[in-house]
Amino acid sequence: MTWPTRRGDADEIKLKYPEQAERLGAALRTGDPLADAVVAELADLGAGARRILLAGLRDGLDSLDSPPPAVAALLAEVESHSSPYDLDRGANVALSVPPFAHNIALGQGALVNTYTSPVIAEVLRRTGRLTSMAKRRLDETGKWLLQAMLPGGLERGAGGYVATVMVRLLHAQVRAVVRGQAWDEDAWGAPISQVELVRTWLDFTLVSYRALAAMGYDFTDEELADVYLRWQHQGRLLGIDDSFYGDITGHEQAAKLADLIAMTEDGPDADTKPFLEALQGAAVEQLAPIFGDPALTGSLIRAFARLIQGDERADLLGIAPSELTPLLPVLILGAAESRRLARRLPDEWAALQSNHRAAIDEILAAPDTPTTYEANLG
């Protein structure tokens, strides 16, 4: 299998990672065959098949009478995934952090990293509205993560489970659209390939939880292992090949994988900067009700973005310096000290998690329009 010409230096990758290079090359050429087949089937069969799929996601494959074959195959696959671990342990780790902090880590950590990928930028260009969709992407990704974050959220039929498979199918729908636009797979590999999916998995684990730690929300090695074990399961529901991440339970292992994935890309191109500017604006709009004045919120968002990305990378991405940067050590110390004190008192720690759960429930209960991943199957 030939290596895509615009996906890094194949010889360098083979030299540094000889055991993974062949698998990585295949992953660059692979999307998600099961989900891709469902998208093709739904295009042929229409709304009735979509209703069958939604019923199967909520009530299980066994509840369906003669489902279409691709739908049946996907449902059988996602229902086959299980974990010997208590996945709610990872959910409770996530609940020890307030939702607004997860929002900052998502917007200024995970999504910045995701959308600085040249191949993702190329996909966004082809699907249109590169910048105008920034707030919608931030809102919808945040909603999905909150649904999947809750204890029990990844159990069959639960909101996080359904949303995760919907996101998987949205990726497949985008892949089909882009492939219909004369996408050059010899140059780029598959649109939203397994490599892009693994990169995204790392953005929601390594990048996000390092960002949270930088903001004052520390985690023990055991807590991080719980987070990674939960995300192993979530990655499988998303259709990501677990041969890349199935043994990762900490940042050190994840960082090695991130180094490998980074070698398949040349770094951000000029077209990613407008999206990042729009993402900053979306974050300000989202968080201004919490922090107050939009100008103040914007300065705070830039300060956190530069903290998370580092000054050198922030300069490369065009994230302007913030006059509030000198204030960050005080905010971080306050968050860290409050967290340290709560850890010492089990009742206080449980109350903190309960309060954050209530805040997430309130966010998810707020009326809104269907997300793109929901509308895709509506």
C-alpha positions as CSV (number, residue, x, y, z in Angstrom):
1,M,0.0,0.0,0.0
2,T,1.5,3.3,-1.1
3,W,1.9,6.1,1.5
4,P,-0.2,9.3,0.8
5,T,2.1,11.9,-0.6
6,R,0.9,14.8,1.6
7,R,1.0,12.9,4.9
8,G,4.5,13.5,6.3
9,D,7.8,11.8,5.6
10,A,7.1,8.1,5.2
11,D,10.9,7.3,5.3
12,E,11.4,9.2,8.6
13,I,8.4,7.5,10.2
14,K,9.6,4.0,9.1
15,L,13.0,4.8,10.6
16,K,11.7,6.1,13.9
17,Y,8.7,3.7,14.3
18,P,9.5,0.7,12.1
19,E,6.9,-1.6,13.9
20,Q,4.0,0.9,13.6
21,A,4.8,2.4,10.1
22,E,2.9,-0.2,8.0
23,R,-0.1,-0.1,10.3
24,L,-0.1,3.6,10.2
25,G,0.1,3.7,6.4
26,A,-2.9,1.4,6.2
27,A,-4.8,3.6,8.8
28,L,-4.2,6.7,6.6
29,R,-6.1,4.9,3.8
30,T,-8.9,3.6,6.0
31,G,-12.1,5.4,7.1
32,D,-14.7,3.4,9.0
33,P,-16.1,0.6,6.7
34,L,-19.1,-0.3,9.0
35,A,-20.3,3.3,9.4
36,D,-19.6,4.1,5.7
37,A,-21.8,1.2,4.7
38,V,-24.6,2.4,6.9
39,V,-24.4,5.9,5.4
40,A,-24.6,4.4,1.9
41,E,-27.5,2.1,3.0
42,L,-29.4,5.0,4.5
43,A,-29.0,7.1,1.4
44,D,-30.7,4.2,-0.6
45,L,-33.4,3.4,1.9
46,G,-34.3,6.8,3.3
47,A,-36.2,7.9,6.4
48,G,-37.6,4.5,7.3
49,A,-34.1,3.1,7.7
50,R,-33.0,6.0,9.7
51,R,-35.9,5.4,12.1
52,I,-35.0,1.8,12.4
53,L,-31.4,2.7,13.2
54,L,-32.5,5.2,15.9
55,A,-34.7,2.6,17.4
56,G,-31.9,0.1,17.5
57,L,-29.5,2.6,19.1
58,R,-32.1,3.3,21.9
59,D,-33.6,-0.2,22.4
60,G,-31.0,-2.6,21.0
61,L,-30.6,-4.7,17.9
62,D,-32.8,-7.5,19.4
63,S,-35.7,-5.0,19.4
64,L,-35.7,-4.7,15.6
65,D,-37.6,-6.9,13.2
66,S,-35.5,-7.5,10.0
67,P,-33.2,-4.4,10.1
68,P,-31.3,-3.5,7.0
69,P,-28.0,-5.5,6.8
70,A,-25.5,-2.6,7.3
71,V,-27.5,-1.2,10.2
72,A,-27.7,-4.6,11.8
73,A,-23.9,-5.0,11.4
74,L,-23.1,-1.7,13.0
75,L,-25.5,-2.3,15.9
76,A,-24.0,-5.7,16.5
77,E,-20.5,-4.3,16.5
78,V,-21.2,-1.5,19.0
79,E,-23.2,-3.7,21.2
80,S,-20.4,-6.3,21.3
81,H,-18.1,-3.8,23.0
82,S,-17.7,-4.2,26.7
83,S,-15.1,-3.4,29.3
84,P,-13.9,-5.4,32.3
85,Y,-13.4,-2.1,34.1
86,D,-15.8,0.1,36.0
87,L,-16.2,2.8,33.4
88,D,-18.1,5.1,35.8
89,R,-14.8,5.6,37.7
90,G,-13.6,7.6,34.7
91,A,-16.9,9.5,34.6
92,N,-16.5,10.5,38.3
93,V,-13.0,11.8,37.6
94,A,-14.4,14.0,34.9
95,L,-17.1,15.2,37.3
96,S,-14.5,16.4,39.8
97,V,-13.9,19.3,37.3
98,P,-16.4,22.1,36.8
99,P,-18.1,22.2,33.3
100,F,-16.7,25.6,32.4
101,A,-13.1,24.3,32.9
102,H,-13.9,21.3,30.6
103,N,-15.2,23.9,28.1
104,I,-11.9,25.8,28.2
105,A,-9.9,22.6,27.8
106,L,-12.1,21.6,24.9
107,G,-12.1,24.9,23.1
108,Q,-8.5,26.0,23.7
109,G,-6.9,22.6,23.9
110,A,-8.6,19.8,22.1
111,L,-10.4,21.6,19.2
112,V,-7.4,23.9,18.6
113,N,-5.3,20.9,18.2
114,T,-7.8,19.1,16.0
115,Y,-8.5,21.9,13.6
116,T,-4.8,22.8,13.1
117,S,-4.5,19.6,11.2
118,P,-4.1,20.5,7.5
119,V,-6.2,17.5,6.4
120,I,-9.0,18.4,8.7
121,A,-8.9,22.0,7.5
122,E,-9.1,20.7,3.9
123,V,-12.2,18.6,4.9
124,L,-13.8,21.7,6.5
125,R,-13.1,23.8,3.4
126,R,-14.9,21.2,1.3
127,T,-17.9,20.9,3.6
128,G,-18.2,24.7,3.6
129,R,-18.6,27.4,6.4
130,L,-15.1,26.9,7.7
131,T,-15.5,29.8,10.2
132,S,-19.2,30.4,10.5
133,M,-19.7,26.9,12.0
134,A,-17.1,27.4,14.8
135,K,-19.6,28.1,17.6
136,R,-21.9,25.3,16.5
137,R,-18.9,22.9,16.5
138,L,-17.9,24.0,19.9
139,D,-21.4,23.8,21.3
140,E,-22.2,20.4,19.7
141,T,-18.9,18.8,20.7
142,G,-19.4,20.1,24.2
143,K,-22.9,18.7,24.4
144,W,-21.7,15.3,23.1
145,L,-18.8,15.1,25.6
146,L,-21.1,16.1,28.5
147,Q,-23.6,13.4,27.5
148,A,-20.9,10.8,27.3
149,M,-19.2,12.1,30.5
150,L,-22.1,11.2,32.9
151,P,-22.0,7.9,34.9
152,G,-23.9,5.3,32.9
153,G,-23.8,7.6,29.8
154,L,-22.0,5.0,27.7
155,E,-24.4,2.1,28.5
156,R,-26.5,0.8,25.6
157,G,-29.3,3.2,24.9
158,A,-28.1,5.9,27.2
159,G,-27.7,9.5,25.9
160,G,-23.9,9.4,25.6
161,Y,-23.9,6.0,23.9
162,V,-26.5,7.2,21.3
163,A,-24.7,10.5,20.7
164,T,-21.3,8.8,20.3
165,V,-22.6,6.5,17.6
166,M,-24.4,9.5,16.0
167,V,-21.1,11.3,15.9
168,R,-19.5,8.3,14.3
169,L,-22.1,8.3,11.6
170,L,-21.7,12.0,11.1
171,H,-18.0,11.4,10.4
172,A,-19.0,8.8,7.8
173,Q,-21.5,11.2,6.2
174,V,-18.9,13.9,5.9
175,R,-16.5,11.3,4.5
176,A,-19.0,10.3,1.8
177,V,-19.6,14.0,0.9
178,V,-15.9,14.8,0.6
179,R,-15.2,11.6,-1.4
180,G,-17.9,12.8,-3.8
181,Q,-15.9,15.9,-4.5
182,A,-12.9,14.3,-6.2
183,W,-11.0,13.9,-2.9
184,D,-7.4,12.9,-3.7
185,E,-6.7,9.9,-1.5
186,D,-3.3,9.4,-3.1
187,A,-2.3,12.7,-1.7
188,W,-4.3,12.9,1.6
189,G,-5.4,9.4,2.4
190,A,-9.0,8.8,3.4
191,P,-11.0,11.8,4.6
192,I,-11.4,11.6,8.3
193,S,-9.1,8.5,8.3
194,Q,-8.3,6.3,11.3
195,V,-5.3,8.5,11.8
196,E,-7.5,11.6,12.2
197,L,-9.8,9.7,14.5
198,V,-6.8,8.6,16.7
199,R,-5.6,12.2,16.8
200,T,-9.0,13.3,18.0
201,W,-9.0,10.5,20.7
202,L,-5.7,12.0,21.9
203,D,-7.2,15.5,21.9
204,F,-9.9,14.4,24.2
205,T,-7.6,12.6,26.5
206,L,-3.9,13.7,26.5
207,V,-4.5,17.3,25.3
208,S,-7.6,18.0,27.4
209,Y,-6.4,16.5,30.6
210,R,-3.0,18.1,30.4
211,A,-4.9,21.4,29.8
212,L,-7.0,20.8,32.9
213,A,-3.9,20.1,35.0
214,A,-2.3,23.3,33.7
215,M,-5.4,25.2,34.9
216,G,-5.0,23.8,38.4
217,Y,-7.1,20.6,38.2
218,D,-4.6,17.9,39.0
219,F,-5.2,14.2,38.7
220,T,-3.5,11.1,40.2
221,D,-2.1,8.4,38.0
222,E,-5.0,6.2,39.1
223,E,-7.5,8.8,38.1
224,L,-5.9,9.3,34.7
225,A,-5.9,5.5,34.1
226,D,-9.7,5.6,34.8
227,V,-10.1,8.3,32.3
228,Y,-8.1,6.5,29.6
229,L,-9.9,3.2,30.3
230,R,-13.3,4.9,29.8
231,W,-12.0,6.6,26.6
232,Q,-10.8,3.2,25.3
233,H,-14.4,2.1,25.4
234,Q,-15.7,5.4,23.9
235,G,-13.1,5.1,21.1
236,R,-14.4,1.7,20.1
237,L,-17.9,3.1,20.0
238,L,-16.6,5.8,17.7
239,G,-15.2,3.2,15.3
240,I,-11.5,3.9,16.1
241,D,-9.1,1.0,15.7
242,D,-8.1,0.2,19.3
243,S,-4.8,-1.3,18.2
244,F,-3.4,2.2,18.5
245,Y,-4.7,3.1,22.0
246,G,-6.0,-0.1,23.6
247,D,-3.1,-0.4,26.1
248,I,-2.8,3.3,26.9
249,T,-3.6,4.2,30.5
250,G,-1.4,7.3,31.1
251,H,0.0,10.5,29.5
252,E,3.5,9.1,28.9
253,Q,2.2,6.3,26.6
254,A,-0.3,8.7,25.0
255,A,2.4,11.2,24.3
256,K,4.4,8.6,22.3
257,L,1.4,7.9,20.2
258,A,0.8,11.7,19.7
259,D,4.4,12.0,18.4
260,L,3.7,9.3,15.9
261,I,0.5,10.8,14.7
262,A,2.1,14.3,14.5
263,M,4.7,12.9,12.1
264,T,1.9,12.4,9.5
265,E,1.3,16.1,9.2
266,D,3.2,19.2,8.3
267,G,1.6,21.5,10.9
268,P,-1.0,24.2,10.6
269,D,-1.5,26.0,7.3
270,A,-2.8,29.5,6.7
271,D,-6.4,28.4,6.3
272,T,-6.6,27.1,9.9
273,K,-6.1,30.5,11.4
274,P,-9.5,32.0,10.4
275,F,-11.1,29.0,12.0
276,L,-9.1,29.4,15.2
277,E,-10.1,33.1,15.4
278,A,-13.8,32.1,15.0
279,L,-13.3,29.4,17.7
280,Q,-12.0,32.1,20.1
281,G,-15.0,34.3,19.3
282,A,-17.3,31.3,19.9
283,A,-15.7,30.6,23.3
284,V,-16.1,34.2,24.3
285,E,-19.8,34.1,23.4
286,Q,-20.2,30.8,25.3
287,L,-18.4,31.9,28.5
288,A,-19.2,35.6,28.8
289,P,-22.3,34.8,30.9
290,I,-20.0,33.1,33.4
291,F,-17.1,35.6,33.5
292,G,-19.0,38.8,32.7
293,D,-17.8,41.4,30.2
294,P,-17.1,39.9,26.7
295,A,-13.9,41.9,26.4
296,L,-12.7,40.6,29.8
297,T,-13.8,37.1,28.8
298,G,-11.9,37.3,25.5
299,S,-8.7,38.3,27.3
300,L,-9.1,35.5,29.8
301,I,-9.7,33.0,27.0
302,R,-6.6,34.1,25.2
303,A,-4.6,33.8,28.4
304,F,-5.8,30.3,28.9
305,A,-5.2,29.4,25.3
306,R,-1.6,30.6,25.5
307,L,-1.1,28.7,28.8
308,I,-2.4,25.5,27.2
309,Q,-0.7,25.8,23.8
310,G,2.5,27.4,25.0
311,D,3.7,30.8,23.9
312,E,5.7,29.5,20.8
313,R,2.8,27.5,19.4
314,A,0.3,30.2,20.3
315,D,2.4,32.8,18.3
316,L,2.5,30.4,15.4
317,L,-1.3,30.0,15.6
318,G,-1.9,33.7,15.8
319,I,-3.3,33.7,19.4
320,A,-2.6,37.2,20.6
321,P,-1.0,37.9,24.0
322,S,-3.4,38.7,26.9
323,E,-3.0,41.4,29.5
324,L,-4.6,38.9,32.0
325,T,-1.8,36.4,31.7
326,P,-0.1,37.7,34.9
327,L,-3.4,36.9,36.7
328,L,-3.4,33.3,35.8
329,P,-1.1,32.0,38.5
330,V,-3.6,33.4,41.1
331,L,-6.5,31.7,39.4
332,I,-4.7,28.4,39.0
333,L,-3.5,28.5,42.6
334,G,-7.0,29.1,43.8
335,A,-8.4,26.2,41.8
336,A,-5.6,23.9,42.9
337,E,-5.9,24.8,46.6
338,S,-9.7,24.4,46.6
339,R,-9.3,21.0,44.9
340,R,-6.6,19.9,47.4
341,L,-8.8,20.8,50.4
342,A,-11.8,19.0,48.9
343,R,-9.7,15.8,48.3
344,R,-9.0,15.6,52.0
345,L,-12.7,15.4,52.9
346,P,-14.7,12.6,51.2
347,D,-18.0,14.2,51.8
348,E,-16.8,17.5,50.3
349,W,-15.3,15.7,47.3
350,A,-18.6,13.9,46.7
351,A,-20.5,17.1,47.1
352,L,-18.3,18.8,44.5
353,Q,-18.9,16.0,42.0
354,S,-22.7,16.2,42.7
355,N,-22.7,19.9,42.1
356,H,-20.9,19.5,38.8
357,R,-23.3,16.7,37.8
358,A,-26.2,19.0,38.6
359,A,-24.7,21.8,36.4
360,I,-24.2,19.3,33.5
361,D,-27.8,18.1,33.9
362,E,-29.0,21.7,33.7
363,I,-26.9,22.4,30.6
364,L,-28.2,19.3,28.8
365,A,-31.8,20.0,29.8
366,A,-31.8,23.5,28.3
367,P,-33.9,23.7,25.1
368,D,-31.9,23.9,21.9
369,T,-32.0,23.0,18.3
370,P,-31.0,19.5,17.2
371,T,-27.3,19.1,16.8
372,T,-25.8,18.3,13.5
373,Y,-25.2,14.7,14.5
374,E,-28.8,14.4,15.7
375,A,-30.2,16.1,12.5
376,N,-28.1,13.8,10.4
377,L,-30.3,10.9,11.5
378,G,-33.5,12.9,12.0
